[in-house]
Amino acid sequence: MGQFIYEWEKPLYLLAFQGTEDKEQVHKRPAVSDQLLSQAYQYSQKVTRENSKTFFFASALLPKAKRRAVRALYAFCRIADDLVDQKDKDPREMMDLWENPSPPDDPQENDWVALAWADTRKNYQIPWRYSQQLIQGVSQDISKNRYQHFDELTQYCYGVASTVGLMSMHIIGFRDQSAYPYAIRLGVALQLTNILRDIGEDWQSGRVYLPEAELKDFDLSYEDLAQGLVTDQWRAFMRYQIARNRRLYAEAKPGIALLNRDGRFAIAAAADLYEAILSEIEINDYNVFTHRASVKTSTKLKKLPGIWKRAMSGYPGSPA
């Protein structure tokens, strides 16, 4: 498989490569006690557990140090995303706090996350530019709530999800930059699953991430989203979306072989278990208006042996 499959990947790869250009970048570890830092990581774990069962479940498959690091990363992403919904604050105002956190005299929730995230960035030399790109991605929700074409949507998916994959790679360890296109692709796939699962909730919040041009291709409009009816046109539209989403997962998973061995199982679990949400959407007859698709813990546990085998032996098309 070539480095790029789609035209929309090329500008996203250039964004990913920018993160490696800060040669003089200085990572500062917060000057706090081990006890305070431990509390910060514990709080980040709490944020992860309460907000993403799948991510928390998958991250438990990592070695302890990497596990707490990726949960600090998740908490950073979660806080940044939540700030978008606070109309009186701009997420970009948090950049200085997250870049150079100081020991808090009276720690607030965001302080804990900032401390754990700063320590994680220092320990794993995570390019700060990826944090900036994520902030820019979630900030997009402040002023933009409609997308005309799929290529436009992939730029948003890169900002809010592919950046997370690129940062996670630095925690887990990876072979070389040949892993970047796979991480970008997987991030887009994961975010598309979020979008398909949350169509009803997003509509209630005034946001539509589905490309308008593709809705029109299936004789659908925003009015159909408002009515929330599962029609034959809607089923056909969702089948198209899910088929593309699954194809992206299949094209991203071979890149897991480029990660350090002790992190492959966790990333494979995150990918496979998130992809399983698509099957739940199908089981619900594509009703994403009043049903939020989710995968039961018992189902996740049953899938783990097969996921482990694929992660260790390699997915079809994995690089040698």
C-alpha positions as CSV (number, residue, x, y, z in Angstrom):
1,M,0.0,0.0,0.0
2,G,1.3,3.4,-0.9
3,Q,1.9,6.2,1.6
4,F,-1.3,8.0,0.6
5,I,-4.6,6.5,-0.6
6,Y,-6.7,9.6,-0.8
7,E,-6.1,13.1,-1.9
8,W,-7.4,14.6,1.3
9,E,-4.6,12.8,3.3
10,K,-1.8,14.9,1.7
11,P,-2.5,18.3,3.4
12,L,-3.1,16.4,6.7
13,Y,0.2,14.7,6.4
14,L,1.9,18.1,5.9
15,L,0.2,19.3,9.2
16,A,1.5,16.2,10.9
17,F,5.0,16.7,9.7
18,Q,5.0,20.3,11.0
19,G,4.9,18.9,14.5
20,T,8.5,17.6,13.9
21,E,9.9,20.9,12.7
22,D,10.3,22.5,16.2
23,K,13.9,21.4,16.6
24,E,14.6,23.9,19.4
25,Q,11.4,23.1,21.3
26,V,11.9,23.1,25.1
27,H,9.7,20.8,27.3
28,K,9.3,22.1,30.8
29,R,8.4,19.7,33.6
30,P,6.2,21.4,36.3
31,A,8.2,22.1,39.5
32,V,5.8,20.3,41.9
33,S,6.1,17.5,44.4
34,D,5.7,13.9,43.5
35,Q,2.6,13.8,45.7
36,L,1.0,16.6,43.8
37,L,1.9,15.1,40.5
38,S,0.5,11.8,41.5
39,Q,-2.8,13.6,42.4
40,A,-2.8,15.2,39.0
41,Y,-2.5,11.8,37.2
42,Q,-5.2,10.4,39.5
43,Y,-7.5,13.1,38.5
44,S,-6.7,12.6,34.8
45,Q,-7.6,8.9,35.2
46,K,-10.9,9.9,36.8
47,V,-11.7,12.2,33.8
48,T,-10.9,9.4,31.4
49,R,-13.0,6.8,33.3
50,E,-16.0,9.1,33.5
51,N,-16.0,10.3,29.9
52,S,-14.9,7.4,27.7
53,K,-15.5,3.8,28.7
54,T,-13.9,2.5,25.5
55,F,-10.7,4.6,25.8
56,F,-10.4,3.7,29.5
57,F,-10.9,0.0,28.8
58,A,-8.3,0.0,25.9
59,S,-5.7,2.1,27.8
60,A,-5.8,-0.4,30.6
61,L,-3.9,-2.8,28.3
62,L,-0.8,-0.5,28.3
63,P,2.1,-0.8,30.7
64,K,1.5,1.4,33.8
65,A,3.6,4.4,32.9
66,K,2.2,4.6,29.3
67,R,-1.3,4.0,30.6
68,R,-1.2,7.0,32.9
69,A,0.4,9.1,30.2
70,V,-2.3,8.4,27.6
71,R,-5.0,9.1,30.2
72,A,-3.3,12.5,30.9
73,L,-3.5,13.1,27.1
74,Y,-7.2,12.1,27.1
75,A,-8.0,14.4,30.0
76,F,-6.2,17.3,28.2
77,C,-8.3,16.6,25.1
78,R,-11.5,16.3,27.2
79,I,-11.0,19.6,29.0
80,A,-10.2,21.4,25.8
81,D,-13.4,20.0,24.2
82,D,-15.5,20.9,27.1
83,L,-14.3,24.5,27.1
84,V,-15.9,24.9,23.6
85,D,-19.4,24.6,25.3
86,Q,-18.6,27.3,27.8
87,K,-19.7,30.4,25.8
88,D,-17.8,32.8,28.0
89,K,-14.4,31.2,27.5
90,D,-12.2,30.7,24.5
91,P,-10.2,27.4,24.6
92,R,-7.2,29.2,23.1
93,E,-7.0,31.2,26.3
94,M,-5.9,28.0,28.0
95,M,-2.8,27.6,25.9
96,D,-0.4,29.4,28.2
97,L,-1.6,27.4,31.2
98,W,-1.1,24.1,29.4
99,E,2.2,25.1,27.9
100,N,3.9,26.3,31.1
101,P,1.8,25.3,34.1
102,S,2.9,26.6,37.5
103,P,2.4,24.9,40.9
104,P,-1.2,25.8,41.9
105,D,-1.8,27.1,45.5
106,D,-5.4,26.2,45.3
107,P,-5.6,23.6,42.5
108,Q,-8.7,23.6,40.3
109,E,-9.7,20.8,38.0
110,N,-8.0,22.3,34.9
111,D,-4.8,22.7,37.0
112,W,-4.6,19.0,37.7
113,V,-4.9,18.2,34.0
114,A,-2.4,20.9,33.0
115,L,0.2,19.4,35.4
116,A,-0.3,15.8,34.3
117,W,-0.2,16.8,30.7
118,A,3.0,19.0,31.1
119,D,4.7,16.1,32.8
120,T,3.6,13.7,30.1
121,R,4.8,15.9,27.3
122,K,8.2,16.2,29.0
123,N,8.6,12.5,29.6
124,Y,7.7,11.5,26.0
125,Q,8.9,14.6,24.1
126,I,5.6,15.1,22.5
127,P,5.7,18.0,20.0
128,W,3.8,21.0,21.4
129,R,2.5,21.9,18.0
130,Y,0.1,18.9,18.0
131,S,-1.4,20.4,21.2
132,Q,-1.9,23.6,19.3
133,Q,-3.5,21.8,16.3
134,L,-5.9,20.1,18.7
135,I,-6.9,23.4,20.3
136,Q,-7.4,24.9,16.9
137,G,-9.6,21.8,15.9
138,V,-11.9,22.0,18.9
139,S,-12.0,25.8,18.7
140,Q,-13.5,25.3,15.2
141,D,-16.8,24.3,16.9
142,I,-17.1,27.8,18.2
143,S,-17.7,29.3,14.8
144,K,-18.4,26.4,12.4
145,N,-21.3,23.9,12.7
146,R,-21.8,22.8,9.1
147,Y,-19.6,21.1,6.5
148,Q,-20.2,21.1,2.7
149,H,-17.9,18.2,1.6
150,F,-16.1,15.2,3.1
151,D,-12.7,16.6,2.4
152,E,-13.6,19.6,4.5
153,L,-14.7,17.3,7.3
154,T,-11.5,15.4,7.3
155,Q,-9.6,18.6,8.2
156,Y,-11.8,18.9,11.3
157,C,-11.3,15.2,12.1
158,Y,-7.5,15.7,11.9
159,G,-7.6,18.5,14.4
160,V,-9.8,16.8,17.0
161,A,-8.7,13.2,16.5
162,S,-5.7,12.5,14.3
163,T,-3.6,14.8,16.5
164,V,-4.5,12.6,19.4
165,G,-3.2,9.6,17.5
166,L,0.0,11.4,16.7
167,M,0.6,12.3,20.3
168,S,-0.3,8.8,21.5
169,M,2.3,7.4,19.1
170,H,5.0,9.4,20.9
171,I,3.9,7.8,24.2
172,I,3.7,4.3,22.8
173,G,6.8,4.6,20.5
174,F,6.9,4.1,16.8
175,R,9.3,3.0,14.1
176,D,9.5,6.2,11.9
177,Q,7.4,8.7,10.1
178,S,5.9,6.0,7.8
179,A,3.5,5.6,10.7
180,Y,2.0,9.1,10.2
181,P,-0.5,8.4,7.4
182,Y,-1.9,5.4,9.3
183,A,-2.3,7.5,12.5
184,I,-4.1,10.2,10.5
185,R,-6.4,7.7,8.9
186,L,-7.2,6.0,12.2
187,G,-8.0,9.4,13.8
188,V,-10.4,10.2,10.9
189,A,-12.0,6.8,11.2
190,L,-12.5,7.1,15.0
191,Q,-14.0,10.6,14.7
192,L,-16.3,9.6,11.9
193,T,-17.6,6.8,14.3
194,N,-18.2,9.5,16.9
195,I,-20.0,11.6,14.4
196,L,-22.3,8.8,13.2
197,R,-23.1,7.7,16.7
198,D,-23.9,11.2,18.0
199,I,-25.9,12.6,15.0
200,G,-29.0,13.1,17.2
201,E,-27.1,14.7,20.1
202,D,-25.1,17.0,17.8
203,W,-28.3,18.1,16.1
204,Q,-29.8,19.1,19.4
205,S,-26.6,21.1,20.1
206,G,-27.0,22.9,16.8
207,R,-24.1,21.1,15.0
208,V,-24.1,18.9,11.9
209,Y,-20.9,17.2,10.9
210,L,-22.4,15.2,8.0
211,P,-21.3,16.6,4.6
212,E,-24.3,18.5,3.2
213,A,-23.4,17.4,-0.4
214,E,-23.6,13.7,0.6
215,L,-27.0,14.3,2.3
216,K,-28.3,15.8,-1.0
217,D,-26.9,12.7,-2.9
218,F,-29.4,10.6,-0.9
219,D,-32.2,13.1,-1.2
220,L,-31.9,14.2,2.4
221,S,-31.8,17.6,4.1
222,Y,-31.3,19.2,7.4
223,E,-35.1,19.1,7.8
224,D,-34.8,15.3,7.8
225,L,-32.4,15.5,10.6
226,A,-34.8,17.7,12.5
227,Q,-37.6,15.2,12.1
228,G,-35.3,12.3,13.1
229,L,-37.1,9.7,11.0
230,V,-35.5,6.4,9.9
231,T,-36.6,6.2,6.2
232,D,-35.3,4.1,3.3
233,Q,-33.2,7.1,2.2
234,W,-31.7,7.5,5.6
235,R,-30.8,3.8,5.8
236,A,-29.1,4.0,2.4
237,F,-27.2,7.1,3.5
238,M,-26.0,5.4,6.7
239,R,-25.0,2.3,4.9
240,Y,-22.8,4.4,2.7
241,Q,-21.3,6.2,5.7
242,I,-20.6,3.0,7.6
243,A,-19.0,1.3,4.6
244,R,-16.6,4.2,4.1
245,N,-15.9,4.3,7.9
246,R,-15.1,0.5,7.9
247,R,-12.8,0.9,4.9
248,L,-10.8,3.6,6.7
249,Y,-10.4,1.3,9.7
250,A,-9.1,-1.5,7.4
251,E,-6.7,0.9,5.8
252,A,-5.4,2.3,9.1
253,K,-4.9,-0.8,11.2
254,P,-1.9,-2.2,9.3
255,G,0.0,0.8,10.8
256,I,-0.3,-0.8,14.3
257,A,2.7,-3.0,13.3
258,L,4.8,0.2,13.2
259,L,4.2,0.8,16.9
260,N,6.3,-0.5,19.8
261,R,5.1,-4.0,20.7
262,D,3.9,-3.2,24.2
263,G,1.4,-0.7,22.8
264,R,-0.1,-2.6,19.9
265,F,-2.7,-4.5,21.8
266,A,-4.2,-1.3,23.3
267,I,-4.4,0.6,20.0
268,A,-5.8,-2.4,18.3
269,A,-8.4,-2.7,21.0
270,A,-9.4,1.0,20.7
271,A,-9.7,0.7,17.0
272,D,-11.6,-2.6,16.9
273,L,-13.9,-1.7,19.8
274,Y,-14.8,1.7,18.4
275,E,-15.4,0.1,15.0
276,A,-17.9,-2.3,16.8
277,I,-20.1,0.8,17.5
278,L,-20.9,0.7,13.8
279,S,-22.4,-2.7,14.1
280,E,-24.5,-1.5,17.1
281,I,-25.8,1.3,14.8
282,E,-26.9,-1.3,12.3
283,I,-28.6,-3.4,15.0
284,N,-30.5,-0.2,16.0
285,D,-31.8,0.0,12.4
286,Y,-29.7,3.2,11.9
287,N,-31.7,5.1,14.5
288,V,-29.1,7.5,15.9
289,F,-31.7,10.1,16.8
290,T,-33.1,8.5,19.9
291,H,-30.6,5.6,20.5
292,R,-26.9,6.1,21.3
293,A,-25.0,3.0,20.1
294,S,-22.6,1.5,22.6
295,V,-20.7,-1.8,23.0
296,K,-21.3,-3.8,26.2
297,T,-18.4,-4.6,28.5
298,S,-19.1,-8.3,28.1
299,T,-18.9,-8.0,24.3
300,K,-15.6,-6.1,24.6
301,L,-14.1,-8.9,26.8
302,K,-15.2,-11.5,24.3
303,K,-13.4,-9.6,21.5
304,L,-10.1,-9.2,23.3
305,P,-8.5,-12.6,22.4
306,G,-9.1,-12.1,18.7
307,I,-7.9,-8.5,18.9
308,W,-4.7,-9.6,20.7
309,K,-4.0,-12.2,18.1
310,R,-4.4,-9.7,15.2
311,A,-2.4,-7.0,17.0
312,M,0.6,-9.4,17.6
313,S,0.5,-11.1,14.2
314,G,-0.4,-8.0,12.1
315,Y,-3.4,-6.9,10.2
316,P,-3.6,-7.6,6.5
317,G,-1.3,-5.3,4.6
318,S,0.9,-4.6,7.7
319,P,4.4,-3.2,6.8
320,A,7.2,-5.7,7.1
